[in-house]
Amino acid sequence: MIFASPFFLFFFLPVVLGFGLILPQRWRNLWLLTSSLFFYAWGEFGYTLLFLGSIVGNYTLGLAAQQARNNADPTRSQRRVRQVMVSSAFFNLGILCWFKYAGFFFDNLSEAARLMGLPALPHNDIHLPIGISFFTFQGLSYVIDVARGSVEAQRNLIKFSTYLSFFPQLIAGPIVRYIDVARFLDKRSIRLEQFTQGVERFIVGLSKKVLIANTLATTADAIFDTPAGSLSAEVAWLGIACYTLQLYYDFSGYSDMAIGLGKLFGFDFPENFRHPLAATSMTDFWRRWHISLSSWFRDYLYIPLGGNRQGPIRTARNLAIVFLLCGLWHGAGWTFILWGTAHGVVLILERVGLERLIQKIWPLGFLYVPIMAMLTFVLFRADSLAYAFEYYGALFGLGSSSHPIDKYWDWECLVTLLTGWILMYPWAPWIGQIFHRVQTSRLALLLQSPLILSRTLALTGLLWLSSALLVSGTYNPFIYFKF
């Protein structure tokens, strides 16, 4: 089940939200837990027991970490805490590695055996459970935070299960840490202002997905389904420009919808995107793109490795490790490994002077992040390294140009592409700042009602148009579902 589907919009959400609003406080967590498990089982029934096992396992490890911290003997306490943290890493990462990387490992081992003239290993085709990269990272962060003393272990299994399974962020994030939502599990109220913000945020996210991402996906898929060696440079750049914006609006749209749904049920989730393509460097880009993941790697890997406190060489090593694993987190393939490695190399170069150089040249600083993002996203989109390298050749004019751009270009693509590039900049906060400065003026008071009416009509129109396209369209899942 996906958010951008008629069944979710017109049946599941109204039912779950309706009962969630009228049920007494003490029953709300159980209702959300039941609804979330139904939501997961709808799309991944065969792995529901695995998911329940992850919940029970992390709940038990959290209690063990709390007990270890409460030990009166400091030496035994520290040793036991380390043991629990190691057990949590083996438990969560073991599940993740088996389902996500075992097939990749066996395929490469089989290929190596073939090259050496040995019998090939049997193909190990393991289905990847949806959301596994997200709920394993949430479970691991919870146990680590309890072990560090950042938060008390949750002793109520219903509350903990609600945290790990809450359907808005279960499948594709954001990666929500227990410390950020613990107070909402104990008691939460749904205010009218918060509810209104949630509805608006959900509509914006739905519109990003349906009106922009899905439209650009048509062009991006058509180009990337074409042999890269036959693409002209202009077609190749059109394809990666469409895919870059498709990925951004697809994933940021999902995050907006998840944050909006959270507000409808009384939760405040952290932001996951802050206009990353408007960043001034790739370092700044990673402070704005998939914030919940980049901050997770920063707090649970980069800083424990030493961060930037042990000199430039170790800092470079730490960045390389973090982004190599970041690439692997996104997918079990050499394209994702190279994508993560490329970002690590760029961030290392920015630390040693590239960022300062770019900022001195205004046009370069303005175009640097979008171009760098597009170049690296070729690896993100390509099905193989061979196709990625051919596509890079096409970008720089080495293709045969047998497929003209007219085959892929139309007015719908043009308008959507331009709209997407314009909206990737933070116009709303800038305009909001202007109105904030004049909010006490007579002009602001005169414009207040028309602006509210215009906003309401615009959101209603976006919801109607998105819903109409969903009803008449085809199944189009979110890109990050496969991660």
C-alpha positions as CSV (number, residue, x, y, z in Angstrom):
1,M,0.0,0.0,0.0
2,I,1.4,3.4,-0.9
3,F,0.2,6.9,0.1
4,A,-0.3,7.9,-3.5
5,S,-3.1,5.3,-4.2
6,P,-6.9,5.6,-4.2
7,F,-7.3,2.8,-1.6
8,F,-5.0,4.6,0.9
9,L,-6.5,8.1,0.3
10,F,-10.2,7.2,0.2
11,F,-10.5,4.2,2.6
12,F,-7.5,3.3,4.8
13,L,-6.5,6.9,5.9
14,P,-10.1,8.1,6.6
15,V,-10.9,4.9,8.7
16,V,-7.6,5.0,10.6
17,L,-7.7,8.7,11.2
18,G,-11.4,8.7,12.2
19,F,-11.0,6.1,14.8
20,G,-7.7,7.6,16.0
21,L,-9.5,10.9,16.7
22,I,-12.5,9.5,18.6
23,L,-10.8,6.7,20.6
24,P,-9.7,7.5,24.2
25,Q,-6.1,8.3,24.7
26,R,-5.3,4.9,26.3
27,W,-6.4,3.0,23.1
28,R,-4.8,5.2,20.5
29,N,-1.4,3.5,20.5
30,L,-3.0,0.0,20.1
31,W,-5.1,1.3,17.3
32,L,-2.1,2.8,15.5
33,L,-0.1,-0.4,16.0
34,T,-2.9,-2.6,14.6
35,S,-3.4,-0.3,11.6
36,S,0.3,-0.1,11.0
37,L,0.7,-3.8,11.0
38,F,-2.2,-4.1,8.6
39,F,-0.5,-1.5,6.4
40,Y,2.8,-3.5,6.4
41,A,1.1,-6.8,5.8
42,W,-0.9,-5.4,2.9
43,G,2.3,-5.0,0.9
44,E,4.6,-7.5,2.6
45,F,2.5,-10.2,4.2
46,G,5.2,-12.9,3.9
47,Y,7.6,-10.9,6.0
48,T,5.3,-9.7,8.7
49,L,6.7,-12.2,11.2
50,L,10.2,-11.0,10.4
51,F,9.1,-7.5,11.1
52,L,7.4,-8.6,14.4
53,G,10.6,-10.4,15.3
54,S,12.6,-7.2,14.7
55,I,10.2,-5.3,17.0
56,V,10.5,-7.9,19.8
57,G,14.2,-8.3,19.4
58,N,14.9,-4.5,19.7
59,Y,12.5,-4.2,22.6
60,T,14.3,-6.9,24.5
61,L,17.7,-5.5,23.6
62,G,16.6,-2.0,24.9
63,L,15.5,-3.5,28.2
64,A,18.9,-5.3,28.4
65,A,20.8,-2.1,27.7
66,Q,18.8,-0.3,30.4
67,Q,19.5,-3.1,32.9
68,A,23.2,-3.0,32.1
69,R,23.3,0.8,32.6
70,N,21.6,0.4,36.0
71,N,24.3,-2.1,37.2
72,A,25.9,-0.7,40.4
73,D,29.4,-2.0,39.4
74,P,30.7,0.6,36.8
75,T,33.1,-1.9,35.2
76,R,30.5,-4.6,34.8
77,S,28.1,-2.0,33.6
78,Q,30.3,-0.8,30.8
79,R,31.2,-4.3,29.7
80,R,27.6,-5.3,29.6
81,V,26.6,-2.2,27.8
82,R,29.2,-2.9,25.1
83,Q,27.9,-6.5,24.8
84,V,24.4,-5.3,24.3
85,M,25.4,-2.8,21.7
86,V,27.4,-5.4,19.8
87,S,24.4,-7.8,20.0
88,S,22.1,-5.1,18.7
89,A,24.5,-4.5,15.7
90,F,24.7,-8.2,14.9
91,F,20.9,-8.5,15.2
92,N,19.8,-5.5,13.2
93,L,22.6,-5.5,10.7
94,G,22.5,-9.2,10.4
95,I,18.9,-9.1,9.3
96,L,19.7,-6.2,6.9
97,C,22.8,-7.8,5.4
98,W,21.2,-11.2,4.8
99,F,18.1,-9.9,3.0
100,K,19.8,-7.0,1.2
101,Y,23.3,-8.1,0.5
102,A,23.5,-11.9,0.5
103,G,22.3,-12.2,-3.1
104,F,24.9,-9.6,-4.2
105,F,27.6,-11.4,-2.3
106,F,26.8,-14.8,-3.8
107,D,26.4,-13.4,-7.3
108,N,29.9,-11.8,-7.2
109,L,31.4,-14.9,-5.6
110,S,29.8,-17.0,-8.4
111,E,31.2,-14.6,-11.0
112,A,34.7,-14.9,-9.5
113,A,34.4,-18.6,-9.5
114,R,33.4,-18.6,-13.2
115,L,36.4,-16.4,-14.1
116,M,38.7,-18.9,-12.4
117,G,37.2,-21.8,-14.2
118,L,35.4,-23.2,-11.2
119,P,31.7,-24.3,-11.1
120,A,29.4,-21.4,-10.6
121,L,27.5,-21.2,-7.3
122,P,23.7,-21.5,-7.4
123,H,21.9,-18.2,-7.8
124,N,20.6,-16.9,-4.4
125,D,17.5,-14.8,-5.2
126,I,16.4,-13.3,-1.9
127,H,13.4,-11.0,-1.8
128,L,14.0,-7.7,-0.1
129,P,11.4,-6.9,2.5
130,I,10.0,-3.4,2.1
131,G,11.2,-0.9,4.6
132,I,13.9,-3.1,6.0
133,S,16.7,-0.4,5.7
134,F,14.5,2.0,7.7
135,F,13.2,-0.1,10.5
136,T,16.5,-1.9,11.2
137,F,18.3,1.5,11.5
138,Q,15.5,2.8,13.8
139,G,15.8,-0.3,16.0
140,L,19.6,0.0,16.1
141,S,19.6,3.7,17.0
142,Y,17.0,3.0,19.8
143,V,19.2,0.4,21.5
144,I,22.4,2.6,21.1
145,D,20.6,5.6,22.6
146,V,19.4,3.5,25.6
147,A,22.9,2.1,26.0
148,R,24.4,5.6,25.9
149,G,21.9,6.9,28.4
150,S,20.3,9.4,26.0
151,V,16.9,7.9,26.6
152,E,15.2,5.5,29.0
153,A,14.1,2.1,27.6
154,Q,10.4,1.8,26.8
155,R,9.0,-0.9,29.0
156,N,5.5,-0.8,27.4
157,L,5.6,-3.2,24.4
158,I,2.6,-1.6,22.7
159,K,4.2,1.9,22.8
160,F,7.6,0.6,21.5
161,S,5.9,-1.4,18.8
162,T,3.9,1.7,17.8
163,Y,7.2,3.7,17.5
164,L,8.9,1.1,15.3
165,S,5.9,0.3,13.1
166,F,4.0,3.6,12.8
167,F,2.9,3.5,9.1
168,P,3.7,7.0,7.9
169,Q,7.4,6.5,8.2
170,L,7.6,2.7,8.1
171,I,8.3,2.1,4.5
172,A,10.6,4.9,3.3
173,G,11.4,7.1,6.3
174,P,12.3,9.5,7.5
175,I,14.4,7.6,10.0
176,V,12.7,8.7,13.2
177,R,14.7,8.3,16.4
178,Y,12.9,7.2,19.6
179,I,14.2,10.2,21.5
180,D,12.3,12.5,19.1
181,V,8.9,10.9,19.6
182,A,9.0,9.3,23.0
183,R,6.8,12.0,24.6
184,F,4.1,11.6,21.9
185,L,3.8,7.9,22.7
186,D,3.0,8.7,26.3
187,K,0.5,11.4,25.6
188,R,-0.4,13.5,22.6
189,S,-3.2,15.9,21.6
190,I,-4.2,16.9,18.2
191,R,-4.7,20.7,17.9
192,L,-6.6,22.2,15.0
193,E,-3.6,24.2,13.9
194,Q,-1.4,21.1,13.9
195,F,-4.1,19.1,12.0
196,T,-4.4,21.9,9.4
197,Q,-0.6,21.9,8.9
198,G,-0.7,18.2,8.5
199,V,-3.3,18.3,5.8
200,E,-1.5,21.0,3.9
201,R,1.9,19.2,4.2
202,F,0.3,15.9,3.0
203,I,-1.3,17.6,-0.1
204,V,2.0,19.3,-1.0
205,G,3.8,16.0,-0.8
206,L,1.1,14.2,-2.8
207,S,1.3,16.9,-5.5
208,K,5.1,16.6,-5.6
209,K,4.8,12.9,-6.3
210,V,1.9,12.8,-8.7
211,L,2.2,16.1,-10.6
212,I,6.0,16.4,-10.8
213,A,7.8,13.1,-10.0
214,N,5.5,10.8,-12.0
215,T,5.4,13.2,-15.0
216,L,9.2,13.4,-15.2
217,A,9.5,9.7,-14.6
218,T,7.9,9.1,-18.0
219,T,10.7,10.9,-19.8
220,A,13.5,9.7,-17.5
221,D,12.5,6.0,-17.9
222,A,12.1,6.3,-21.7
223,I,15.7,7.7,-22.0
224,F,17.3,5.3,-19.5
225,D,15.6,2.4,-21.2
226,T,17.4,3.3,-24.4
227,P,20.9,2.0,-25.1
228,A,23.2,4.8,-23.8
229,G,25.5,4.6,-26.8
230,S,22.7,5.7,-29.1
231,L,21.9,8.9,-27.1
232,S,23.0,12.4,-28.1
233,A,24.4,14.7,-25.4
234,E,21.2,16.8,-25.3
235,V,19.0,13.7,-24.8
236,A,21.4,12.3,-22.1
237,W,21.3,15.6,-20.2
238,L,17.6,15.8,-20.5
239,G,17.3,12.2,-19.1
240,I,19.5,12.8,-16.0
241,A,17.9,16.3,-15.4
242,C,14.5,14.6,-15.4
243,Y,15.6,11.8,-13.2
244,T,17.3,14.1,-10.7
245,L,14.2,16.1,-10.2
246,Q,12.0,12.9,-10.2
247,L,14.1,11.5,-7.4
248,Y,14.0,14.7,-5.4
249,Y,10.3,15.3,-5.7
250,D,9.5,11.6,-5.3
251,F,11.4,11.2,-2.0
252,S,10.8,14.7,-0.6
253,G,7.2,14.2,-1.5
254,Y,7.0,11.0,0.5
255,S,8.8,12.7,3.4
256,D,6.3,15.6,3.3
257,M,3.4,13.1,3.3
258,A,4.9,11.2,6.2
259,I,5.5,14.4,8.2
260,G,1.9,15.6,7.4
261,L,0.4,12.2,8.4
262,G,2.4,12.3,11.6
263,K,0.9,15.7,12.5
264,L,-2.6,14.3,11.8
265,F,-2.0,11.7,14.5
266,G,-0.3,14.1,17.0
267,F,3.4,13.4,16.2
268,D,6.1,15.8,15.1
269,F,8.6,14.2,12.8
270,P,12.0,15.8,12.0
271,E,12.5,17.4,8.6
272,N,14.1,15.3,5.9
273,F,14.8,17.7,3.1
274,R,15.7,21.4,3.1
275,H,16.0,22.4,-0.6
276,P,19.2,20.3,-1.2
277,L,19.6,21.2,-4.9
278,A,19.9,24.9,-3.8
279,A,22.9,24.1,-1.6
280,T,26.2,25.9,-2.2
281,S,28.4,22.8,-1.9
282,M,28.1,19.0,-1.7
283,T,28.9,19.2,2.0
284,D,25.9,21.6,2.3
285,F,23.9,19.3,0.1
286,W,24.3,16.4,2.6
287,R,23.1,18.7,5.4
288,R,19.9,19.1,3.4
289,W,19.3,15.8,1.5
290,H,17.8,12.8,3.4
291,I,18.7,14.6,6.6
292,S,17.5,11.7,8.8
293,L,20.0,9.3,7.1
294,S,23.0,11.6,6.9
295,S,22.5,12.6,10.6
296,W,22.2,8.9,11.5
297,F,25.5,8.1,9.9
298,R,27.1,11.2,11.5
299,D,25.9,10.4,15.0
300,Y,26.3,6.6,15.0
301,L,29.3,6.1,12.7
302,Y,31.2,9.3,11.7
303,I,31.6,10.8,15.2
304,P,32.4,7.4,16.9
305,L,35.1,6.9,14.3
306,G,36.6,10.2,15.4
307,G,34.8,12.6,13.1
308,N,37.1,15.5,12.1
309,R,38.9,15.7,15.5
310,Q,42.0,13.6,14.6
311,G,43.6,15.4,11.7
312,P,42.9,15.6,7.9
313,I,44.0,12.1,7.0
314,R,41.7,10.4,9.5
315,T,38.9,12.8,8.7
316,A,39.3,11.8,5.0
317,R,39.3,8.1,6.1
318,N,36.1,8.6,8.1
319,L,34.3,10.4,5.3
320,A,35.3,7.6,2.9
321,I,34.0,4.9,5.2
322,V,30.7,6.7,5.9
323,F,29.9,7.4,2.3
324,L,30.9,3.9,1.1
325,L,28.4,2.5,3.6
326,C,25.9,5.2,2.7
327,G,26.1,3.9,-0.9
328,L,25.7,0.3,0.3
329,W,22.7,1.3,2.4
330,H,21.0,2.5,-0.7
331,G,21.5,-0.7,-2.7
332,A,23.5,-3.9,-3.1
333,G,25.2,-3.1,-6.3
334,W,28.5,-1.7,-7.6
335,T,26.7,1.4,-9.0
336,F,25.6,2.3,-5.4
337,I,29.0,1.6,-4.0
338,L,30.6,3.9,-6.6
339,W,27.9,6.5,-6.1
340,G,28.7,6.6,-2.3
341,T,32.4,6.6,-2.9
342,A,32.2,9.4,-5.4
343,H,30.3,11.6,-2.8
344,G,33.0,10.7,-0.2
345,V,35.8,11.8,-2.6
346,V,34.0,15.1,-3.4
347,L,33.5,15.9,0.3
348,I,37.1,15.2,1.0
349,L,38.2,17.5,-1.9
350,E,35.8,20.2,-0.6
351,R,37.5,20.0,2.8
352,V,40.9,20.5,1.4
353,G,40.0,23.6,-0.6
354,L,37.6,22.8,-3.4
355,E,34.6,24.4,-1.6
356,R,36.5,27.7,-1.0
357,L,37.5,27.8,-4.7
358,I,34.0,27.2,-5.9
359,Q,32.5,29.9,-3.7
360,K,34.8,32.5,-5.2
361,I,33.3,32.0,-8.7
362,W,29.6,32.9,-8.5
363,P,28.3,31.2,-11.6
364,L,30.2,28.0,-10.7
365,G,28.9,28.1,-7.2
366,F,25.4,28.5,-8.5
367,L,25.6,25.5,-10.9
368,Y,28.0,23.3,-9.1
369,V,25.6,21.3,-6.8
370,P,22.9,20.6,-9.5
371,I,25.6,19.5,-12.0
372,M,27.4,17.3,-9.5
373,A,24.1,15.8,-8.3
374,M,23.2,14.9,-11.8
375,L,26.5,13.4,-12.6
376,T,26.5,11.2,-9.5
377,F,22.8,10.3,-10.0
378,V,23.7,8.6,-13.2
379,L,25.2,5.8,-11.1
380,F,22.1,5.9,-8.9
381,R,19.8,5.3,-11.9
382,A,21.9,3.0,-14.1
383,D,21.3,-0.7,-13.9
384,S,24.9,-1.5,-14.3
385,L,28.4,0.1,-14.3
386,A,28.7,-0.6,-18.0
387,Y,25.5,1.3,-18.7
388,A,26.6,4.1,-16.4
389,F,29.9,4.6,-18.2
390,E,28.2,4.5,-21.6
391,Y,25.8,7.1,-20.3
392,Y,28.7,9.3,-19.2
393,G,30.1,9.0,-22.7
394,A,26.7,10.2,-24.1
395,L,26.7,13.2,-21.7
396,F,29.9,14.4,-23.2
397,G,29.0,13.8,-26.8
398,L,30.3,10.3,-27.4
399,G,26.9,8.8,-28.3
400,S,25.7,8.0,-31.8
401,S,22.8,10.5,-31.7
402,S,20.4,8.0,-33.4
403,H,17.6,9.0,-31.0
404,P,16.6,12.7,-31.5
405,I,15.4,14.8,-28.6
406,D,12.0,15.3,-30.2
407,K,11.2,11.6,-29.4
408,Y,11.3,12.5,-25.7
409,W,10.5,16.2,-25.5
410,D,7.0,17.6,-25.3
411,W,5.3,20.6,-23.6
412,E,4.2,18.6,-20.6
413,C,7.8,17.6,-19.9
414,L,9.1,21.1,-20.5
415,V,6.6,22.8,-18.2
416,T,7.1,20.2,-15.5
417,L,10.9,20.3,-15.7
418,L,10.9,24.1,-15.5
419,T,8.5,24.1,-12.6
420,G,10.6,21.5,-10.8
421,W,13.8,23.6,-11.2
422,I,12.1,26.7,-10.0
423,L,10.5,25.1,-6.9
424,M,13.7,23.5,-5.8
425,Y,14.7,26.9,-4.4
426,P,13.3,28.0,-1.1
427,W,10.9,30.7,-2.4
428,A,8.3,30.0,0.3
429,P,10.5,30.8,3.3
430,W,11.8,33.9,1.5
431,I,8.3,35.1,0.8
432,G,7.3,34.2,4.3
433,Q,10.1,36.4,5.7
434,I,8.9,39.3,3.7
435,F,5.3,39.0,4.9
436,H,6.6,38.5,8.4
437,R,8.4,41.8,8.3
438,V,5.2,43.6,7.2
439,Q,2.6,41.6,9.0
440,T,1.7,44.5,11.3
441,S,1.2,46.9,8.4
442,R,-2.2,47.9,7.0
443,L,-1.4,46.2,3.7
444,A,-0.7,42.9,5.4
445,L,-4.0,43.0,7.2
446,L,-5.9,43.8,4.0
447,L,-4.2,40.9,2.2
448,Q,-4.6,38.4,5.0
449,S,-8.0,37.0,4.1
450,P,-7.5,36.9,0.3
451,L,-4.2,35.1,0.8
452,I,-5.8,32.5,3.1
453,L,-8.6,32.0,0.6
454,S,-6.1,31.7,-2.3
455,R,-4.0,29.2,-0.4
456,T,-7.0,27.1,0.4
457,L,-8.2,27.1,-3.2
458,A,-4.8,26.2,-4.4
459,L,-4.4,23.3,-2.1
460,T,-7.9,22.1,-2.9
461,G,-7.1,22.3,-6.6
462,L,-3.8,20.3,-6.1
463,L,-5.6,17.6,-4.1
464,W,-8.4,17.3,-6.7
465,L,-6.0,17.2,-9.6
466,S,-3.6,14.7,-7.9
467,S,-6.6,12.4,-6.9
468,A,-8.0,12.5,-10.5
469,L,-4.6,11.5,-11.9
470,L,-4.2,8.7,-9.4
471,V,-7.7,7.3,-10.2
472,S,-7.0,7.3,-13.9
473,G,-3.3,6.4,-13.8
474,T,-1.2,3.3,-13.1
475,Y,0.6,2.0,-10.1
476,N,3.7,4.0,-9.5
477,P,5.5,3.2,-6.3
478,F,8.0,5.6,-4.5
479,I,11.6,5.1,-5.6
480,Y,12.9,4.6,-2.0
481,F,10.5,1.7,-1.5
482,K,13.2,-0.6,-3.0
483,F,15.8,0.6,-0.4
